[in-house]
């Protein structure tokens, strides 16, 4: 399997070659030359697989430069009940990602039983083991630079803490995350973890990460890698749980399933798109946004119009407070038939602070035929949805999952199972849960006094030069 850049100006590489690099040298994102296909016979065989077996079936097609025995060992090391056992007491942890049926044909895919209580753990724990494996193979070390709006940062840091040959520099907005989210990251005292609170919003952090990654001399000198969902391995690992959920929600491969996905950076729903491209019988992908509704606007109008940092709103589902969806470029590349020149032209406009409209080219009509729908949710909507889920189903959900459930129900079709992807446990968003339900969400054992732990964080302006200097000063610590 060889990987190419969405912008077409980078050499083809293998999975291990792109694993440590993040962005392609031309500023694009890596995609496989062609998606491997699962036949109906293969899907039937996969139906009874456990999570580890499914992970090997999917990843062995995408990472064929890792020896099969090594890949199996990495998967077995990652997906254990010891790692994914921090969530609800009534979850079946042996499933790794249990599917909870709310009523006939309506499901929640539990993705938040990992160490940081968020869906990002599902891919990030594997990524940590893959990085260590690849670095040992190459005899190298790496400085990971990432940006987070809430959950990616802590998931990356918990996956990489203590890993040899790895240092993590994580940018997060000074304000906008919950106290729990901040404490999860800033309380880590591991010597290889560096937290930088940026005076700005998530998009400022993400822009700095992209700019540093595009500084090829700096990137090479300081061995800069990425764990955000711009990293292909992150998205590839997320594809696995779409297969797992599909088999749990159906009884035969003649059935189709719709997925509703809370969406900010488009990485999670991009994994669903890739699963469909690989042969999974997906009926519809439903993109759920909050008040930062750039993606909803696009799927309704064909116009992709990122907001400025000043226009990005702070909401009660803060992990989705994003107005530039990095993974969206992968989806558009597939939509254009891998027309790298067209993708480059579209993103030249975006990178310059502009927008693009796909209606004149006819591409928007292709999207409508492809069956991706969308919707947005407000604070009042998510409060109502949290109350509804609690009162009707006896299930407590977080604010982002509420956005997904609210929008998913708006697009639900009779006879088609609907799986809503969970984002995080309610404990991470206590203020909103108290507002909606008047009760304190239960915290997993060991996290009761998280916010009282001492913090280790550097606060800096949204200045790429200053942040590069900070990285350079600690790159060999």
FENJOUR-V436037 format. One line per field, one symbol per residue. ss: DSSP state (a for helix, b for strand, c for the rest). phi: phi as a letter, one per 30 degrees, with the letter a starting at -180 (. if undefined). Layout:
BEGIN
ss->???
phi->???
END
This chain:
BEGIN
ss->ccbbbcccccccbcaaaaaccccccccccbbbcccccccaaaaaaaccccaaaaaaaaaaaacccccaaaaaaaaaaaccccccccccccccaaacccbbbbbccbbbbccccccccbccaaaaaaaaaaaaaaaaaacccbbbbbbbcccaaaaaaaaacccccbbbbbbbbcccccaaaaaaaaccccccbbbbbbbccaaaaaaaaaaaaacaaaaaaccbbccccccaaaaaaaaaaaaaaaaaacccccccbbbbbbccccaaaaaaaaaaaccccbbbbbbbbccccaaaaaaaacbbccccaaaccccccaaacccccccaaaaaaaaccccaaaaaaaaaaaaccccbbcccccaaaaaaaacbbbbbccaaaaaaaaaaaaaaacccccaaaaaaaaaaaaccccccbbbbbccbcaaaaaaaaaaaaccccccccccccaaacccccbbbbccaaaaaaaaaaaccc
phi->.ccbddcicbddbdeddcedciddedidcdbdebddccdeddddddecddddddeddddddcbdcceeddddddddddccdddcbccddcdcdddibdccddaeibbcddbbcddcibdddecddddedddddddddcibbbcdcbbbclcedddddddcdiddibbccccbdebjcddddddeddddcddccbcbdcdlceddddddedddddddddeddchdbbbddddedededdeedddddeddcbcadddcbcbcbebbciddddddddedddjddcdbccccccddceddeddcbiccbeddedddcdbdbddcdbbbcededdddddddiidddddeddddddddjcbbbcdddiddddddddicbaabbcedddddddddddddciccbdddddeddddeddcdbdicecccddcadeedbdedddddcibcddcdejcdceddddcbaccbddbddddddddedbdcd
END
